[in-house]
Amino acid sequence: MPKIKEVLVLHHSHLDIGYTHAQPILLELQKRYIDEALQLCELTEQWEERDRFRWTCESSYPVLLWLETAGPEQVERMKRYLNNGQLSLSASFLHATPLCTAEEMTRMLQPIAQLRSRFGIEMKTAIHHDVNGQPWPYGQLLLDAGIDFFIMGINIHFGGFPLARPGAFQWQVPDGRKLLAFNGEHYSLFSQVCDVNATDTGIMAEGLAKYLAKIEANPDYPFDFVYLTATNLPLYDNNPPDRELAELIRRWNAEGSEPSITFVTPELLRERVNAKKELLQEHAGDWTDYWNFGSGSAAKETKLNRRTKQGMKAVDLLDSFEKIDDVSYDRIKKQAWEQIMLYDEHTWGVFHSISEPNHSNTDIQWMHKAHYAYQANSLTGFLLGTQMERLAGNPPQSEEPEGLLLANPSSVPIAYDIQIPSSFRASGRHLAADRMRHVLMNNERNPLHTSYGIVELPPFSWRKIPFRDLKPAEPSDWIEAFPGQTEINGEGPWEREVVVEEGRIETPFHRLRFNLITGRITSLFDKKNDWETLDLSSPWSLFQYVQETVDPTFHPNDRNAIFPRDVAKGNEGISVWNHDWKARRQTYSRLISCRVERGANCASLFLKWEAPGVEELEQRITLFGDRGDIELKASFLKEDITTPEGTYFAFPLNLKKWRCHYDTAGQFAEMDAQQLPGVCRDYLTVDKSVSVADEEHGVTLVCVDAPLVQVGDFHFGKEQKHVERRDNPLLLAWPMNNYWDTNFRARQPGFNTFTYVLSTFREFDPAATMAKAVQAVTPVISIPAVVCAQEEAGRFIELSGDEGVQLFDVKPSEKGSGILIRLGNCTDGETQARIGFPGRTIEAACHTDALEQFRAGIDEMDGQRLTVKLEPKQMAHLLVVLA
């Protein structure tokens, strides 16, 4: 007897925001598809239960757009078919990438509460088709939002899937809870296997029999059904409901064909899988995405969106304590967040962006995609400028400002080297509108500019300082780094905390040596830990530029060399990655100049190069006297190249039996040990940092602007099941590439600049690493204070307690009163945090779920502060009402 008794078919429109159509067109089409689906629900409502047409809206974003213009009658129809089981809404906002931060993902889940309330439905399921993974903490946020079933339908074109599919497992999230997950086939596989466009049940039977034979042969498959999804071919993506599909399935069942075929929604699949829950294996780890290397094809905009999100953290903090009661302001904020999310969606280009990079559609869709990043940045700039002007108490028009306002919007203290732009102190009239020209979180600081001293800014604090109290620190000096130069202005370098002499920069923390003729870094010595950081035998050196291309000697067809696509094999789940593709890697062709510049508390090595693929390449390596961070900055003009190419900066490390930890959406995962079997190990997308260490030493690289890294060696296309732990691993920052054969921007010419921050340590400490990463990515916000007769300081929040607790999001409550505080424990131990609000009294506080709904009271609380205990890797959501 056959094991498979039934075929369950979920019908949907796969949402790509872009790719098939220009973004405004497809979003209008997606709204129209909902109306068409409602019509088909109505036409088949009286059919036999298994034959009824059912439609799943796999993302909530188009539904929210539809609700903005739907009339009352249409809304009631949607409610009717949601409640009779013919229509379903997924909790997923859109198909996002691991570019998303924890606070961003939490915001993406907020519509769940609105949709549940409006339609009287449970919404227990989230769906992600196409994309190859989601950050590990996303699972715990889903559980915090009342979602207990997670469906993936991965496309393995330039990708891969974990474990085996089709199948289900219990996904253990970072805090130890379990989320039921279904690892489904490629979306649209039912339509392909059955060739539904032929509308022939005989052809269906042939295709289905072949597919079912594979399932029947798998002794580990636990179900007596198969689950497949249907789109409307030839539109695999952004497709309308298939009007003929319901009649075809009805005919199949009427003919008595076996197995029977039933339309389902995610809720019906959830019931079936839950019935076998006790048979399913448990797997813990990050569902590391294969596809986000697409963000490297839009490196400038990815950098901008990362900085925008830092600006929005400051906006949310300031809004929490000084809410602007303005409908227009609220509208702009909502739009800014929406644009941030749309940029972090997984679609980077039109379907023929690589094959036809000069086509007008390629340009049109790229302009829409890029616009999300630029629009979000500008709107956030307006919001942040408005709030900072308000915090400073600045009038719209004034004479010269009297001082400086600084704000640290993060949950860690920051030692800030004060710099005063000349515009802050210019004589004559000053206008707030003039100051608003400068988007505050975009400012690129130069550590060599005149310093007015270093101040310690506590977490969530602000400080006003009169200009008259600020005096320039020791002036910066400039030298040529050439033999014989051992003194600066008659002063020996041995008398300074930062020592500069021939081929050497030394601080209390590190000693950097470099060759003045070749520009090669010959040593980076960690003085605190008595350790040579670099693998001195490596062909690569610290922060060395590398251009990687497909070697034409071996591969005349460049892109197919990496991934010779085979759709039939892909539908079978058979990988076609060419693990042995041959790369050509080139570096600098000539050193143009080498010099060192001194700042009041730092020194920078500047190296200018000629190099393939770029023009005017300059690298700046800065060491500081007051901290062990090393800032690495590269700038260049990228050439207009449309053939496959990757850009790297190398870090050859002197480590033995090493391990790697990276942060994703605010939690750390260990490479290999805390990744699901079969997910991407060739590269990682980091939220902020990656750390590589052995038992005695290690380094952390904070990726301020570009989130992609490779660990161990050049790995793209290797499809590794685990990363080989060879001694002296190569850590690679990977800011740019255009490797895919679709869905990418083929070119990104023009000026680019990327910043990284490197630090060394004795032992990996997640709490210390998280704090250092937050410090590195957080912009201290600085504006003139028109009235500043004396120094003032204040704090919005006081945070104390155990290390490892981060307040990763502070925002006004969506409920209309109070503020929402989201905390994360990034350690493997229990922690507790004490939270106070200087000058404010706590009227009430409680634990909520991710949707701000009451979960439990807080036991340890008085009017001044509250104490919260967090389990290992837990996230907590608090609603606090202040007087």
BELDA-V85963 format. One line per field, one symbol per residue. ss: DSSP state (A for helix, B for strand, O for the rest). phi: phi as a letter, one per 40 degrees, with the letter a starting at -180 (. if undefined). burial: + if it has 9 or more other ideal C-beta (glycine too) atoms within 8 Angstrom, else -. A space follows every 10 residues. Layout:
# BELDA-V85963
ss->???
phi->???
burial->???
This chain:
# BELDA-V85963
ss->OOOOOBBBBB BBOOOOOOOO OOAAAAAAAA AAAAAAAAAA AAAOOOOOAA AOOOBBBOOA AAAAAAAAAO OAAAAAAAAA AAAOOOBBBO OOOOOBOOOO OAAAAAAAAO AAAAAAAAAO OOOOBBBBBB OOOBOAAAAA AAAAOOOOBB BBBBOOOOOO OOOOOOBBBB BBOOOOOBBB BBBBOOOOAA AAAOOAAAOO AAAAAAAAAA AAAAAAOOOO OOOOBBBBBB OBOOBOOOOO OOOOAAAAAA AAAAOOOOOB BBBOOAAAAA AAAAOOAAAO OBBBOBBOOO OAAAAAAAAA AAAAAAAAAA AAAAAAAAAA AOOOOOAAAA AAAAAAAAAA AAAOBOOOOO OOOOOOOOOA AAAAAAAAAA AAAAAAAAAA AAAAAAAAAA AAOOOOBBOO OOBBBBBBOO OOOBBBBOOO OAAAAOOOOB BAAAAOOOOA AAOOOOOOOO OOOBBBBOOO BBBBBBAAAO OOOOOOBBBB OOOOOOBBOO BBAAAOOOBB BOOBBBOOOB BBBBOOOOOO BBBBBBOOOO BBOBOOOOOO OOOBBBBBBB OOOOOOOOAA AOBOOOAAAA AOOOOOBOOO OOBBBBOBBB BBBBBBBBOO OBBBBBBBBB BOOBBBBBBB BBBBOOOOOB BBBBBBBBOO OOOOBBBBBB BBBOOOOOBB BBBBOOBBBB OOOOBOOOOO OOOBBOOOBB BBBOOOOBBB BBBOOOOBBB BBOOOOOOOO OOOOOOOOOB BBBBBBBOOO OOOOOOOOOB BBBBBBBBBB BOOOOAAAAA AAAAAAAOOO BBBBBOOOOO OBBBBOOBBB BOOOBBBBBB BBOOOOOOBB BBBBBOOOOO BBBBBBOOOO OBBBBBBBOO OOOBBBBOOO BOOOBBBBBB OOOOBBBBBB BBO
phi->.ccccabbbb babccbchgc bddccccccc cccccccccc cccbcccddc cdcbbbccbc dcccccccbc cdcccccccd ccccgcbabc cccaccbccc cccccccccd cdcccdccbg bcfbbbbbcg cciaddcdcc ccccbgcbbb bbbccccfaa bcfbbcibac cccdcgcbbc bbcccddgcd ccdcfcccfb cccdcccccc cccccccccc ccbbbbbbbb bbccccbfbc dccccccccc cdcccgcbcc bbcbbdcccd cccdcbdccc cbbbiccccc cccdcccbcc ccdccccdcc ccccdccccc bbcccacccc cccccccccd cccccccbac cbcccbcbcc cccccccccc ddcccccccc dccccccccc ccgcccaacd ccabbbbbcb cbcbcbccbb dcccbccgcb bccccccccc cccccbcccd cbhbbcbcdf bbabbcdccb bdcdccbbbc cadgcbbbfg bccccbcbcb adgabbbcbb bbbaccccgc cbabbcccbf accccccccb bdgccbbbbc cccbbcbdcc ccacdbcccd ccgccbdccb ccbbbbbdba ccaaabbbbc aaabcbbbbc acgbbfcbbb bbbbcbaccb cbbbbacccc bbccabbbbc bcbcbbccbb bbbbfgbcbc dgcbbcdgcc bcabbbcbab bbabcbaabb bcccbbccab bhicbdgcfc cacccccfcb cbcbcbaacc cafbccbach cbabbbbbab acacbdcccc ccccdccccc cbacbcbaca cbaabcbbba hcchcbccab acccchagbb bbbbbcbcbc babbbbbdgb bccaaacbcc cgcdbacbcc abcbabbbbb cdfcbbbbbb bbc
burial->---+-+++++ ++++++++++ +++--++-++ ++++++++-+ ++-++-+--+ ++++++++++ +++++++--- ---++-+++- +++-++++++ ++++++++++ ++++++++++ +++-++-++- +-++++++++ ++++++++++ ++++++++++ ++++++-+++ +++-++++++ +++++---++ ++++++++++ ++++++---- +-+++-++-+ ++-+++---- +-+-++++++ +++-++++++ ++--++-+++ +++---+-++ ++++++++++ -+++-++--+ --+-++++++ ++++++++++ ++++++++++ ++++++++++ ---+----+- -++-+++-++ ++++++++++ -+++-++-+- ++-+++-+++ -+++++++++ ++++++++++ ++-+---+-+ ++++++++++ ++++++++++ ---++----+ -+--++--++ +++---++++ +++++-++++ +++++++--+ --+--+--+- +---+--+-- --+--+-+++ -++++++-++ ++++-+--+- +++++++-+- +++++--+-+ ++++++++++ +---+--+++ +++-+---++ +----+++-- ++++-+++-- +--+++++++ +++++++++- +-++--++++ +++++--+++ ++++++++-- +--+++++++ +++++--+++ ++++++++++ ++-+++--++ ++++++++++ ++++--++++ ++++++++++ ++-++++-++ --+----+++ ++++++++++ ++++++++-- -+++++++++ +--+-+++++ ++++++++++ ++++++-+-- ---++++++- +--+++++++ +++----+++ +++++++--- +++++++--- -+--++++++ ++-----+-- +---++++-+ ++++++++++ ++-
